[in-house]
């Protein structure tokens, strides 16, 4: 019991929670935005992988870190454009298109990486984002070094969660997105173009997904390897359901999963004699349990995965 209390009372645990949650926040917000407009984007895993690679590659070849993040966002938007063309314009299966984007983007990431970066025993590195202490807040006991000494992309992710919640539920643009995800024909009757809204949501959402991947190479680590996303994209898809398609709950869900993950990492070193695989699967088991409980009350956007064709009912 004392070991658990010591872990929970450590500053490092709570600092790690925010760090681990950041790519999940970006990815979950991106998936949520797409689905609020009625488009399921299963390309997230591949988009995050490509964003991680291309953002790192841009910085490796001389760009600054913010430019690398912007390049990643642009690459995500391009993959989003591909997904939107297949699902919104052509009305193809969103499942098949999304999985195709994931396979293509993941494979293309490794191909480009090996084409440009020579094979070496140790991957080349860059100088990543450094933690920034917020004046005044970072000096607070315990919570200061835990919560207010993070890298800028972490602060940006939290800000985007607040901003998305405001836009979706307090602005005409957010109403248009939600209306398109619920009933695109009713949206059209009110003068909204559902095709444009869905394209915009998928492009912006995919850009956020790629930024989540770029965080891994530009902030959490300083190099790229093809398997570094490690299923975070699929976790983001589950977190959207857990959050009932609400940005505030999505932020909480990402932090909750990150807490489980950071906690199990410390348990591995604190408790001996237990196979480490038990600890590794703990966050996923707890997340599945939480998802099963929350999903029963979740209200799915009514037009999610339904292709829209003007004039059809």
C-alpha positions as CSV (number, residue, x, y, z in Angstrom):
1,X,0.0,0.0,0.0
2,X,2.8,2.4,0.9
3,X,4.3,1.7,-2.6
4,X,1.1,2.8,-4.3
5,X,0.8,5.9,-2.2
6,X,4.4,6.8,-3.0
7,X,3.8,6.4,-6.7
8,X,0.6,8.5,-6.6
9,X,2.4,11.2,-4.6
10,X,5.3,11.5,-7.0
11,X,5.5,14.5,-9.3
12,X,7.0,12.4,-12.1
13,X,3.8,10.4,-12.4
14,X,1.5,13.4,-13.0
15,X,4.0,15.0,-15.3
16,X,4.2,11.8,-17.3
17,X,0.3,11.7,-17.5
18,X,0.2,14.9,-19.4
19,X,3.1,13.9,-21.6
20,X,1.5,10.5,-22.5
21,X,-1.9,12.0,-23.0
22,X,-0.9,14.7,-25.5
23,X,-0.8,12.6,-28.7
24,X,-4.1,11.0,-27.5
25,X,-5.7,14.4,-27.1
26,X,-4.7,15.5,-30.6
27,X,-5.8,12.2,-32.2
28,X,-9.1,12.0,-30.2
29,X,-10.0,15.6,-31.1
30,X,-9.3,14.8,-34.8
31,X,-11.4,11.7,-34.8
32,X,-14.1,13.4,-32.9
33,X,-14.3,16.3,-35.4
34,X,-14.6,13.9,-38.3
35,X,-17.3,11.8,-36.6
36,X,-19.3,14.8,-35.5
37,X,-19.6,15.6,-39.2
38,X,-20.6,12.0,-40.0
39,X,-17.3,10.5,-41.3
40,X,-15.5,7.7,-39.5
41,X,-11.8,8.1,-40.1
42,X,-10.0,4.8,-39.4
43,X,-7.0,6.2,-41.2
44,X,-5.8,7.7,-37.9
45,X,-3.2,5.1,-37.1
46,X,-1.4,5.6,-40.5
47,X,-1.9,9.4,-40.4
48,X,-0.3,9.6,-37.0
49,X,2.6,7.5,-38.2
50,X,3.2,9.6,-41.3
51,X,2.8,12.8,-39.2
52,X,5.5,11.5,-36.8
53,X,7.8,10.7,-39.7
54,X,7.4,13.8,-41.9
55,X,7.5,16.2,-39.0
56,X,10.7,14.7,-37.7
57,X,12.1,14.5,-41.2
58,X,11.5,18.2,-41.8
59,X,13.3,19.2,-38.6
60,X,16.1,16.7,-39.3
61,X,16.7,18.6,-42.6
62,X,16.8,22.0,-41.1
63,X,13.3,23.2,-40.4
64,X,12.4,24.6,-36.9
65,X,10.2,22.5,-34.6
66,X,7.0,24.6,-35.3
67,X,7.5,24.2,-39.0
68,X,7.9,20.5,-38.5
69,X,4.6,20.4,-36.6
70,X,3.0,22.5,-39.4
71,X,4.4,20.1,-42.1
72,X,2.9,17.2,-40.2
73,X,-0.5,18.9,-40.0
74,X,-0.4,19.6,-43.8
75,X,0.5,16.0,-44.5
76,X,-2.4,14.8,-42.3
77,X,-4.8,17.2,-44.2
78,X,-3.6,15.6,-47.5
79,X,-4.4,12.1,-46.3
80,X,-7.7,13.5,-45.0
81,X,-8.4,14.9,-48.5
82,X,-7.9,11.4,-49.9
83,X,-10.2,9.9,-47.4
84,X,-12.8,12.6,-48.0
85,X,-12.7,12.1,-51.7
86,X,-13.3,8.4,-51.4
87,X,-16.0,8.6,-48.7
88,X,-17.7,12.0,-49.1
89,X,-17.6,12.5,-52.9
90,X,-17.7,8.8,-54.1
91,X,-19.7,7.5,-51.1
92,X,-17.4,4.4,-50.6
93,X,-17.2,2.5,-47.4
94,X,-15.7,4.6,-44.7
95,X,-14.3,1.5,-43.0
96,X,-12.5,0.2,-46.1
97,X,-11.3,3.6,-47.1
98,X,-10.0,4.4,-43.6
99,X,-8.1,1.1,-43.3
100,X,-6.7,1.6,-46.7
101,X,-5.4,5.0,-45.7
102,X,-3.8,3.5,-42.6
103,X,-2.1,0.8,-44.6
104,X,-0.9,3.2,-47.3
105,X,0.3,5.9,-44.9
106,X,2.1,3.5,-42.6
107,X,3.9,1.8,-45.4
108,X,4.7,5.0,-47.2
109,X,6.1,6.4,-44.0
110,X,8.7,3.6,-43.7
111,X,9.5,3.8,-47.4
112,X,10.1,7.6,-47.4
113,X,12.1,7.3,-44.1
114,X,14.4,4.6,-45.5
115,X,14.7,6.4,-48.9
116,X,15.9,9.6,-47.3
117,X,17.6,8.4,-44.1
118,X,20.4,5.9,-44.6
119,X,20.2,2.6,-42.7
120,X,22.1,2.9,-39.4
121,X,22.4,1.0,-36.2
122,X,21.2,4.0,-34.2
123,X,18.4,6.2,-35.7
124,X,19.6,9.9,-36.2
125,X,18.2,12.3,-33.7
126,X,17.0,16.0,-33.5
127,X,16.7,18.5,-30.7
128,X,13.1,18.2,-29.6
129,X,10.7,20.7,-27.9
130,X,12.0,21.5,-24.4
131,X,9.7,21.8,-21.3
132,X,8.6,25.4,-20.6
133,X,7.8,26.5,-17.1
134,X,4.8,28.8,-16.9
135,X,5.8,31.8,-14.7
136,X,4.1,31.8,-11.4
137,X,2.2,28.5,-11.9
138,X,5.3,26.3,-12.2
139,X,6.4,27.5,-8.7
140,X,3.3,26.1,-7.0
141,X,4.1,23.2,-4.7
142,X,3.6,19.7,-6.3
143,X,1.2,20.7,-9.1
144,X,3.6,23.4,-10.5
145,X,6.4,21.0,-11.7
146,X,3.8,18.3,-12.5
147,X,1.4,20.3,-14.6
148,X,3.0,23.5,-15.6
149,X,6.4,22.4,-16.8
150,X,5.5,20.8,-20.1
151,X,6.4,21.3,-23.7
152,X,4.4,23.8,-25.8
153,X,2.5,21.1,-27.9
154,X,1.0,19.8,-24.6
155,X,-0.3,23.3,-23.8
156,X,-1.5,23.6,-27.4
157,X,-3.4,20.2,-27.2
158,X,-5.3,21.3,-24.0
159,X,-6.1,24.7,-25.6
160,X,-7.4,23.0,-28.7
161,X,-9.7,20.8,-26.6
162,X,-11.2,23.9,-24.9
163,X,-11.4,25.7,-28.3
164,X,-13.1,22.8,-30.0
165,X,-15.7,22.5,-27.2
166,X,-16.5,26.2,-27.6
167,X,-16.7,26.0,-31.4
168,X,-18.9,22.9,-31.5
169,X,-21.4,24.0,-28.9
170,X,-21.3,27.8,-29.0
171,X,-20.9,28.9,-32.6
172,X,-22.8,28.6,-35.9
173,X,-19.9,26.7,-37.4
174,X,-20.1,24.1,-34.7
175,X,-23.9,23.8,-35.2
176,X,-23.4,23.2,-38.9
177,X,-20.9,20.4,-38.1
178,X,-23.2,18.8,-35.6
179,X,-26.2,19.2,-37.9
180,X,-24.3,17.6,-40.8
181,X,-23.4,14.6,-38.6
182,X,-27.0,14.2,-37.4
183,X,-29.1,15.0,-40.5
184,X,-27.3,16.3,-43.6
185,X,-30.5,16.8,-45.5
186,X,-31.9,19.1,-42.7
187,X,-28.6,20.9,-42.8
188,X,-28.9,21.5,-46.5
189,X,-32.4,22.8,-46.0
190,X,-31.0,25.4,-43.7
191,X,-28.5,26.6,-46.3
192,X,-25.5,24.5,-45.2
193,X,-23.5,22.5,-47.7
194,X,-23.0,19.1,-46.1
195,X,-20.3,18.1,-48.6
196,X,-18.2,21.2,-47.7
197,X,-18.7,20.7,-44.0
198,X,-17.6,17.1,-44.2
199,X,-14.6,17.9,-46.3
200,X,-13.5,20.6,-43.9
201,X,-14.1,18.4,-40.8
202,X,-12.1,15.5,-42.3
203,X,-9.2,17.7,-43.4
204,X,-9.0,19.6,-40.1
205,X,-9.5,16.4,-38.1
206,X,-6.8,14.5,-40.0
207,X,-4.4,17.5,-39.5
208,X,-4.9,17.1,-35.8
209,X,-4.2,13.4,-36.0
210,X,-0.9,14.0,-37.7
211,X,0.0,16.6,-35.1
212,X,-0.5,13.9,-32.5
213,X,1.9,11.7,-34.3
214,X,4.4,14.5,-34.7
215,X,4.4,15.1,-31.0
216,X,6.0,11.7,-30.5
217,X,9.0,12.6,-32.6
218,X,9.3,16.3,-31.9
219,X,8.6,16.4,-28.2
220,X,8.3,13.0,-26.5
221,X,11.3,11.5,-28.3
222,X,13.9,12.8,-30.7
223,X,13.9,10.2,-33.5
224,X,11.6,8.2,-35.6
225,X,10.9,4.5,-35.8
226,X,8.1,2.9,-37.8
227,X,6.2,1.2,-34.9
228,X,6.3,4.2,-32.5
229,X,2.6,5.0,-32.7
230,X,1.9,1.6,-31.2
231,X,-1.9,1.5,-31.6
232,X,-2.5,5.0,-30.2
233,X,-4.8,5.7,-33.2
234,X,-7.1,2.9,-32.3
235,X,-7.1,4.1,-28.7
236,X,-8.2,7.5,-29.9
237,X,-11.2,5.9,-31.8
238,X,-12.3,4.2,-28.6
239,X,-11.8,7.4,-26.6
240,X,-14.3,9.2,-28.9
241,X,-17.0,6.7,-28.0
242,X,-15.9,6.9,-24.3
243,X,-16.3,10.7,-24.5
244,X,-19.8,10.5,-26.2
245,X,-18.4,12.8,-28.9
246,X,-17.7,15.7,-26.5
247,X,-14.3,17.4,-26.5
248,X,-14.3,17.9,-22.7
249,X,-14.9,14.3,-22.0
250,X,-12.3,13.4,-24.7
251,X,-9.7,15.3,-22.8
252,X,-10.6,13.5,-19.6
253,X,-10.6,10.1,-21.3
254,X,-7.1,10.8,-22.8
255,X,-5.8,11.8,-19.3
256,X,-7.4,8.8,-17.7
257,X,-5.8,6.3,-20.2
258,X,-2.5,8.2,-19.8
259,X,-2.8,7.8,-16.0
260,X,-3.3,4.1,-16.3
261,X,-0.3,3.8,-18.6
262,X,2.1,6.0,-16.5
263,X,1.0,4.1,-13.4
264,X,1.7,0.7,-14.8
265,X,5.2,1.8,-15.9
266,X,6.0,2.7,-12.3
267,X,4.5,-0.5,-10.9
268,X,6.8,-2.6,-13.1
269,X,9.8,-1.3,-11.2
270,X,8.1,-1.1,-7.8
271,X,6.7,-4.7,-7.7
272,X,9.0,-7.6,-8.3
273,X,8.1,-11.1,-9.3
274,X,5.1,-10.2,-11.5
275,X,5.5,-10.6,-15.3
276,X,5.7,-7.2,-16.9
277,X,3.1,-8.2,-19.5
278,X,0.5,-8.1,-16.7
279,X,1.3,-4.4,-16.2
280,X,1.4,-3.7,-19.9
281,X,-2.1,-4.9,-20.5
282,X,-3.6,-3.2,-17.4
283,X,-4.3,0.2,-19.0
284,X,-6.1,-1.5,-21.9
285,X,-8.2,-3.7,-19.7
286,X,-9.3,-0.8,-17.5
287,X,-9.9,1.3,-20.7
288,X,-12.1,-1.4,-22.1
289,X,-14.1,-1.6,-18.9
290,X,-14.6,2.1,-18.8
291,X,-15.5,2.1,-22.5
292,X,-18.1,-0.6,-21.9
293,X,-19.7,1.4,-19.1
294,X,-19.7,4.7,-21.0
295,X,-20.7,3.3,-24.4
296,X,-24.1,2.2,-23.1
297,X,-25.1,5.9,-22.6
298,X,-23.3,7.2,-25.7
299,X,-25.4,8.9,-28.3
300,X,-23.9,8.2,-31.8
301,X,-24.3,11.0,-34.4
302,X,-27.2,9.7,-36.5
303,X,-25.6,10.2,-39.9
304,X,-22.2,8.7,-38.9
305,X,-20.9,6.4,-41.7
306,X,-23.9,7.3,-43.9
307,X,-22.9,8.7,-47.3
308,X,-24.7,11.9,-48.3
309,X,-26.0,12.4,-51.8
310,X,-27.9,15.5,-52.6
311,X,-31.5,15.0,-53.4
312,X,-31.8,11.5,-51.8
313,X,-33.7,10.8,-48.7
